[in-house]
Amino acid sequence: MTLPSPPFKAKAIWSWGGNNKEKDLGFIEGDIIEVSKTSSDGQWCYGVSLRSKLAGRFPTKFIQVLQIKESGSRKSLLELKESSSSKSLRLTPSASSSSLKLGSSVSVPTDVTNYDESPPPPPKHQYSTYNKLFTSSYTQRILDSSTLSTDTERSSYFGHSDFSATSAGSFMRHKEAKMHASMSDSDRQDLVSSMLEKGPNAKHPKFFRRFLGKKSVEPSLDDQIFSTSLDKLEELTIKETNTDDGLARTQTLTGRDRASRKSRVVQEEPDLILQPQKAISSLNVNEKLSYSSPSIIDETDLDHVDELVAELPDDRFIGPREIVKNRIVPKLPTALEQLKAIYVYLTTRFEIIETQEKLSAKVSPSEALFSDIIHRKRCTGHQLTWMFYIMASHLDLEMEIILGKFKKPLQLLDSNLVLNHTWISVLVEGEYRFIDVALGNHTNPINDELNLIEPLSLQQNSEFYFLTKPLDLLYTHVPLHADQQHIVPPLDPLVQMALPPLYSGFLHHKLSLYKFNHSLFRLTDLELIEFDLEVPKKTDVRAIVRSYDNDVQGEALVQIYMKRDKRLAKIKAAMPPRCSLGFICVYARSTSRPGADFSMVLSLPCSHKGKYKPIEWVKKNDNNAHLDFDLYIKQPQTFNLTHNSPYKFQVLSTNSTIKCNLISPSGTFHLLQYQNGAFELTKRLNEPGLWRLVVLNNDSWHVYAEWSCS
């Protein structure tokens, strides 16, 4: 690697502990180092770690020089980053820390260029999923940072705990089919006339039978009154005690808890922008030529364009310009229709392949390469973007290829602008809009990571990336130059890099962030991830936690509740076992469309250090989202409960007319009384086995959740 003349900044791409504590500088992957001197052979460097403020020598092969090419006409991200201390918007308080400058208080040894020993080779082990390299010592530190514990192998019949990130809907259907195949004839007979349904023609989800237990008879009114009286008497004699540390651990964070975690994270990561979304306000608008004229782009019906493109012949021996000139322009009169035709043609006729290539917004691929692409109908996303640019240039519209970063799923958020994507900005009907033909293509491998499998989901994703409003791409597309955001006024690029990535499904399902804060995802000891999303009705939300290397995943608890007329989904999760770095992935689907698959709407990095203890959440029924009401289990939220211990069952609901019961393993009903906005029952669990929460829905009992008592 050729090194520039010092001083310069570099980033550690591997962790290194050093061989000589007096001379060597140890660092971890991702540290930024200010290099002040290099050896004559270029194999050693000397510098200061901006994180630890320590100085020393280190091997050149363990770092990567940080540099961004400057532009004469535009202000680059590097320039903005260097001036951020005086000009950029500061959203969170930061701990005051003195910066250690090179050449002032650090004494550089005179023999830095005369090291006789050879530097150690970089580690060979590589995590190919994220193209990140780790030394074995760093991996061991990750494993050692949490107390190792044995993870449970229990398989639940609630899809909440076995939710798959690759194909959620398909997984549930296969699970039901497997359950159905394992049922005996007598089980199928019992299923029809089980206690939770009335009438011989009533139907029941196929996966219910296994956790419902033996068939029972609905208690009479006298039995219910007697059971309720016993429960009230027992409630008066039970002294409420905290029988499980997990109950206190799962309590919702208070304002003081959030402030304490925020204060700790600010001290640990003073440069972290905790709430970047607060920089976006009503003052930020999409760029237009005239703000007095109403927009007509979204009101224009372009469905007929898809039908026309489907009838175009498969031309493999003519150029891209000829396709537009001879096949598209003569049949479609307006620029909007022509743009849509080119977009549909490229997103449906070409296959995206992944390969390493140099991205450029100035130099286009050769004509020979375009001829080969049209013949083979296969190309990279960057080549497809250039194909759109060349074909649309025939329309005499103001267009530009934008070079920048796309925040891919399961990718860490940092302030480094890695140029990995290109998209198009176009001025049409007086508005600046974006077209991402690569992400809109149905065959893009990123669709698999987003769990976009169904044809309808793929079509909705493709429509999202055609003439997208700049504000809708702000969370995932970071251009190299701030003025290419086409937002007035533009957002600080460092703030934009810190925004959580919200993918097309997030906007399609009309989800919203609610009091988002990055500190909620930095865990210490027994802390849990906890955050909220605003969710409209008829939308089902699930979440899982995946390790950084994608080897393990853990379940998350998602519950719906109401707050000031807002329907919110509270998401709680712990990191998987033996995992210090991972991602919380949120998926959503519409319940108004039967059989719809979940698609990823959000992927956020999370970390953990210190003590670790696994947690198993209360098991909720997959079909709860189809109920006409929402319930929120406030306590207990853990699945495993202690035998012969008292517990207060508390279920929040805005509907007081619901009939809510707790069923013991022997089939005894215990009615939960409604008071102060919640159904409550204090009960000593004197029977081992599964305890179930059931609610009356459409004249039949519906199992809402279950706990295990042992």
N, C-alpha and C positions, 0 to 999 in steps of 0.2 A: 504494500500500500504506500502510495506516495503521500508524504506529509507536507502540508504547507509550512511556511515559515512561522515560527511562534512569535507572539502568542496566538492561540486559537482555542476553540472549545471542541470537546469530543464527548461522545456518549458511550458508556460501557455496554457492550453487547454480550459480554459474559461476566460472570462474577469471578473475583480473584481475591484470595486471602492474603497473598504475599508470602515470601519465603523468609524475609528478614524484617522483623518488626521495627527495627531502627531506621531502615532505609526505604522499605517498600510501602506503597500506598495500597491498602486493601479497599475494595469497593464491591458493590452489588450491581447486578444488571439494571440498567436504566439510569445510573448515576451520571450527572453532568460534571465534567472535569475541565478545569482551565489549565491548558498545557502551556508551560513557560519555557521549556527547553527539551530538545531531543538529542539522542546520541548520534554520532557521526554515521553509523550504519543504519540508522532509522529503526532499530529494533526495540529501543527503550525510549520512554518519555518521562518527563518529570512535571508534576502539576499538583493542583489543589482540588479536592472534591468539594463541590458546592453544597453537598448534603452534610458531610461530616466535618468540613472545614479542616481536614487533615491534609498533609502534603507528603509526597514521596514519589519514588519511581515506580514504573509499572510497564508491562510489555505492550508494544504497539498493537499486536494482533488482537488484544482484548478490547479495543475501542474502535469507534467509527467517528470520523471527523464530521462535525456538524457544519453544513454550509448550504445556503439557498441562493441560487443565482439571482442577481439583481436585475431589475427591469428599468429601463430608462424612462418609460412612459407611465408606469404604474408603481404604486407603493407595495412592496412585497410584505409577506407575513413576517419575515425576519426583521425588517425595519420597524414594523409595528410592534413586534415583541420587544425589541431593544428600547423602544420609547414608551412601553406600557406603564413604566413606573410613574411617568409624569402625565400621560395623556389618556391611557385606557381607563375604562370604568371599573372602579373597585367595588365589588358587590358585597364582600364580606370582610370583617376585621381580620387583620393578620398580626401575628405576634411579631414584635419588633426584634429584629436580629441584625447584628452587625455583619456586613459582608466582608469576607477576607479577600483582599485584592492582591494580585500577583505583584511582586516587586516591592511591596511596602513592608509587611510584617513577616514574610516568609523568606527565609534564607535558603537560596538554592546552592547545593553543594557544587564545588568546582569540578568534581570528578564524574559528573553525570554522563558525560560522553565517553567515559573510559571504563565502562563495565566490561569485565573479561568474560563473565559467564554468559551462556546463551539463554534467552528468555524461554519460559515454558511454552509448550504448544497449547493452542486453544482446545477446549473439550470437544470430543467427537459426538457425544449424544445430542440429538436434535429432536425437538417436538415439531413434527412436520405440519401439524394442524394449524399452527399459528406462525410458522417460520421463526420461532423463537428458540434461542440456544441457551442451555443452562449447563453449568458445571455440576458434577456430581455432588460437590459440597453444597452448592446452592440448593439443589433438590433436597438434600438431606436436611438443610435448615428449614425448608418449607414443611417437610414432614415432621420435624421436631418441634415446630412452633405451636402445634396443637397436641394435646394429650391423645394418644392413640386409644381407640376403643372399638369394640366389636360392633359392627352394624347389624341391625336386625335383618333377617332373611324372610320375615313374614310377608306373605302375599295377601293383599286385601282384595276383596271383591268390589270395593269401591274404586272406580277409575281414578279418583283424585290422587290416590297414593301410587298408582302404577302408571300415571300419565306419561306417555312417550313424547319426546320432543321432535322426533322425525316424522311420525304420522299419527297424530292423536286420534283422529276419528277412525282411521283404519284399525288402530290398535284396539279400540273399544269394541268395534264390530267383530274382530277376530276373537276377542276375549268372550263375548257373548256366545259366539258360535261354539267355542271350546267348552263353555259351561253347559250349553244345551246338549252337546254330544255326550257329556259325562253323566247326564241325568238318567235315572232309571224310569221305567214306565210308571211306577207308583208315584215317583216324584212329580212327573208331569201331571198325573191326576190330581195330586195334592195342590199343585200350583194353581190349577183352575179355581179351586174352592178354598184357597188359603184364607187365613183370618183377616187379611188386609183388604180383601175385596168382597163386595156383596153381589150375589147373583151368579148364576152358572155361566153367563156369557162375558163376565168381566175378564179383562186381560191384565197381565202383569209383566213388567220387564223381566226378561229371562234370567238375568243375573241376580235377582232378588232372592230366589228360593234358598240359596246356600246359606245366607246370613240371617234369614228370618227364623230359623229354628223350627220346632215342631208346630203343627197346626193347633190353633187355639180358638176358643169361642169368645166373641166380644162380650165383655161383662155387662150384666144388667144394670139398670139405673140404681137399684138398691146396693149392688156390689160396688159401684163407683162411689156412692155416697159413703159407704162404710170404709172403703180404701182411702178416700180423701180425709175422713175423720182421723184414721190412724196416722196418716202422713202428717196432719197438723199437730197431733199429739206428740209424734216423734220429733217434729221440728222444734217443739217447745223444750224437749228434754235433751236435745243434742247441743253440745257446746261446739261452735264452729272453730275448727283448728286447721292450720295449714298442714295437711298430711303429706304433701308432696312438694318438693322444691320446684318442680316443673310448673305448678299452678302460679307461683309468684313470678316465675320467669316469663310466662306467657302473657302477663298483664300488659295491657296497652300502654305505650309510652305516654307519660305526662309531659306537659310543657317544660317542667324542670328537667326531666330526663333528656328531652331533645336538646335543651340548651347545654346540658352537661356534655353530651356527646359532641355537639358542635364545637364547644370550647376546646375539648381534647383534640379533635381533628385539626382545628385551626393551628394549634401549637405544633402538632406533628407534621402537618403539611401546610405551611403558611401561604404557599402560592396557589393552593387549590381554590377554585371558584365554586363555592358550595351551592349557590342558587343562581346559575347562569340564566335561567328562564326569566328572571325578574328584569333582565336588561331589555326584554322584548315588551313593548307596551303599545298602546293605541297610536302612539306617535310614529311607529314603524309601519310603513305601508309599502305595497308593491309599486314598483316604479312604472309610471305611465307618462305619456306625452301631455295628456290633459286629464286632470282629476275632476273636471266638471262633467265630462261625457260619461254616460253609463256604459258598463261593459256588456258586450254582446257575444263574447266568445263562448261562455258557458251556457248561453241560451240557444245556441245554434244546434240544430239537429243534424248529426253527421252519421247516423246509423246506416244510411243508404250507401255510404262510402265502403263499408266493410263488405257489403254484397258485391259491389262492383269489383273490388280488388280480388275477391274470391274467384271471379270469372276470368281474370287476366291469364293469358297463356304463360307457361313456364319458360320464359326466354333465358337461354343459357349461353347464347353466342352474340349478344349485343351489349353495348356499354350501358352504364347506369344513366347517363344523360339521355340516351335514345329511349330508354324505358319511360322516362318522364315525358319526353317530347312527343312520342308516338302513342303511348298507351294511356297516360293519365291526364295530361293537360287538355287534349281534345274532348274528353268526356266529362270533365269537371271544371266549371267556370271560375269558382272563387278560390282565393289563396288558402282559406281554411280547409276547404275540401281537398285541395291538392296536397297540402301538408299532411292531412290525415291519411290520404291514400299512400303516400310514400312511407309513412310511419307503419301502417298496417302491413304493407308489402314487406318491409324489412323485419318486422317482429314476427311474422308468420311464415315467411319463406326461407329464412336463414337460421342456421344452427350456431349457437355460441360455443366456442371452445376456449379453454384456458391455457395460456402459454405465457412465458416471460417475454416481454417486449418493451421497447422504449416508447414512452408516450410523448407526443408532440402535438401542440395546437397550431404549429406553423408549417410543418413538413408533412405532406400527405403521402400515403402509399403510392407506389408506382402504378401506371396504367396496366402493366402486365399482371400485377398482383390483383387488381380489381377484376380483370378478365377471368383470372383463375378463381376468385371468390364467387363471381356470378355463376361460373360453370359448376363449381363444387357445392355451392350454397352453404359453405362453412367458413367462419371467420371469428376473430376475437371481438370482444366488445368495443375496443378502440377502433378497429377497422370498420365495424358496423357504423360507428358514429361518423367516421369520415365518409362512408358511403352515403349516409343521410345528408351530410353537408354538401357533397358534390351534386346529388340529385336535386336537393332543394335550392341550390344556387341558381337553377334555371328559372326560379319563380320571382327573382328580383326583390327579395326581402332582405332586410338587415339581419344578418346572422353572425354568430361567433362561436367557435369551439372553445369551451372553458376547460382548463386543466386544473385539477384539484384532487381532493380526497373524499372518498365515499366511506362513511363509517359502517364497515361490514358487521354483520352479526358476530357475536362472540369475539369482539376485538376490544382491546383496552383503549380507554380514552386518555390521551395525553396531548401535550402542546406541540408535538412534532408534526409538521405538515408533510406527510408521506404522499407523494403524488401517485395515485393508483387508479384514477378514473377520469374520464372525459364525458362531457355532455354538451348540449346545444342551448344557446340563448337566441331567441328570435323576437323581433319586433313585429307584431301583427295586430291589426286593428287598434293601433295606438297604445298597445300594452306590451311590456316585456314578459315573456313566458319562457319556461324551460321545457326541453324535450330530451328525455333520456332513453334513447332507443335501445341501449344495451340492457338496462334493467327492465324495460318493457317487453323484451323478447321472452317468449314462453320457455325457451330452452336454457336460459341463463342458470348456471349451477347454483347461484345464490337463492333461487326459488326453492331448492331443496332445503337449504338451511332455514328459510322462512316458513317451511312446511306448506308451501303453495303447491297443492297437488290437484285439486279439483279444477276442471275446465272453467267453472264460473269464477273461482278465486284467481286463476291466472288471467282471465279476461279483465276482472276488476283491477288487478295490479297493473296490467298493460294500459288501461285507460287512465290510471292515475298519473303515469309518467308522460302523458301527451299533453302539451301546453299547460304544464303545472305552474301554479302561482309560486313566485319566489319564496314567499313566507312558508309555504308548505314543504319546501325542500331545505329549509334553513337548518333543520336538526340533523340532517344526514349528509348534505353536500357542502363541502367547504372549499371555495375557490382559492386559487393562489393569490388573487388580488381582490381586495375588499370591495371595490366598485363593481365587480362581477356578481355580487350578491343580488344586484338589482332591487335593493331595498332602500327606502329613503326614510330616515338616514341609515347608512349602513351600520352593521353590528361590528363591534370589536372582534377581530378574528380569534383572539384568544378566548373570548367568551363563547364564540360559536363552536370552537373546538371542545369546550366543556359541556355543551348541551347534550342531554341524553338522546340517543338515536331513536327517533320515532318513525317506524316504517309505514308503508302504504296502508296496511290494515288498521293502524292506529287512527288515521284520519278517516278511513272508510267506515269504521265502527263508531266514529265520533267520540272517541275517548279523550280525556283531558287530564293533564297533570294536576295534582292537588298537593300544595305545600311541599313540592319536591325539594330534597336536600341531599347532596352527595354524602354528608356525614352519616346518614342512616345506613350506608352500605359499608362502612368501615367498622368492623366488629372487634371487640376486645373481650376475651374470656367468654362468659356465658351470654353475651348480648345476642340479640336476634335482629335480622333484617326486618324492617317494618316501614311500609309506605302505603300511600293511598292513590287511587285513580278514580276519576269521575266517570261513571259508566251509565249509559242510557239503558232504558228498559229493553227487554228482548235481546240482551247481549250476555253471553256466558264467558266468564274469564277464568283461566287457570294459570298456574305458574309452577315452575320447577327451578332448582338450583343445579347448575352443571359445573363440574370442576374445570380448571383452566385447560387441562389436556383432554377433557371430554371423556375421561375414563369412568367417572362415577357421577351420579346425579342424586339429588335428594328432593323430597316432596316439600311443597309449600302449602300453607293454609290460606285460602281465599274466601272471604265472607263479605256479603253485601249488607250495608246499613244506610240509614238515612240521616243526614245532618243538614239542617237549615234548607230543606227542600232539595238537597243534592243527593243523588244516589251514588254512594261511594263503595268501592271495593277495597277492603283492607287486606294487604298481602303480608304475611309473616313467614319467615323461613330461617333456618339455620344452615350453615355451610355443611356440605357432605363430610363424612369422616375422612381423616388424613388429607385435608384440603385447606390450604391457606389462601388460595386465589381462585376465583371462579366467576360465574355470571348468574344473575337472576334473570330468567327468561319468562316473559309474560305472553300468553296466547289468548286469542279471543275468537268467538264465532257468533253468528246470529242464531237465536233459538227459533226464530220465525220460519227458518228454512230447515226442514227435517233432513237429518243426515249430513249436515254441514260439517266440514272439518275445521279444526283450529288452525289459525295462522299466527306466526310470531308478530307481535306488534311492538315489542320493546325488549332490548337486551342491555343489561347494565352490569358493569364489573363490580365485584364485591371482594372484600378481603377479611381475613380473620387472623388474630394472633393471641397467644395465651392459652388458657385452659379451654378444654373442649368437652362437651357432653352432648350425646345425640338426643334428639327429641322426635317423638312420633306423635303426629297430630291426630285429633279426633277424625274418624272416618266419616266422610259425607257421601251421600248418595249422588251418583252421576246425574240423575234426573231431577235434582232439586231445581235446576234452572228453568224447568218447564212448569213450575208451580205458579199460581197467580199472586203469590206473596213472597216476601223475603224474610228470612230468619237469620239472626246473628247469635251464635253461641258465644256468650261472653265468658262463661266458665261451666265446667272445666274444658279447656281446649286441648289437653293432652289425651291420648288414646288409652294409655295404661293407668288404671286406677287401683287403689289398694283395698283389699278385702277387709270388711268390718270397719271401714273408716267412713266418717261423715263427709258428704260433699254437698255443696250448694249448686244446684243446676239452675242456671240463669240464661234465658234466651230472649234477646231483644227483638221487638217487633212493633210496628206501628198499627197493626191490625189486632184489636183486642177480641175479635169474634172467633179467632182460630181456636180449635180444640187441640190441646197439646198434652201428650202423656209420655211418661217414662215407663217402659216395659222391662220387667226383671227377666232373668234367664228362664224362670219357671212360667212366665206368661202373665204375671200380675200387673195390672195397670195402676199407675200412680199419676194423678192429675196434677199438672202444673197450674198454679193460680196466677192470674194476670194482675199486676199492680205496678204503678209507676213506669209504664212503658216496657215491661218485661214479664215473661212467664217465669215463675220461680218455684223451686221445690228443694227443701233440704232433706237429704235422704242418707241413711247409713246403708252402705252396700253390703248386706249380709248374705248375698248369694254370689258365688264365683261364676264367671261366664260373661256373656255378652249382654250389655244393657243397651236398649235402643230407644231413641227419641222418635216418636211417631206423631204425625199431625193428620187431622181429618181434612181431606181434599176431595171434593166432588163425591161426597157420600162414601168414601173409602179411605182406609188408613194408609198413609204413606210413610215409609221409614225414611226419616230425614238424616239420622246420624247414628253412630254406635260407638260404645266404649267397651274395653275389655277389663274385667275385674278379676284380679288374681292375688 
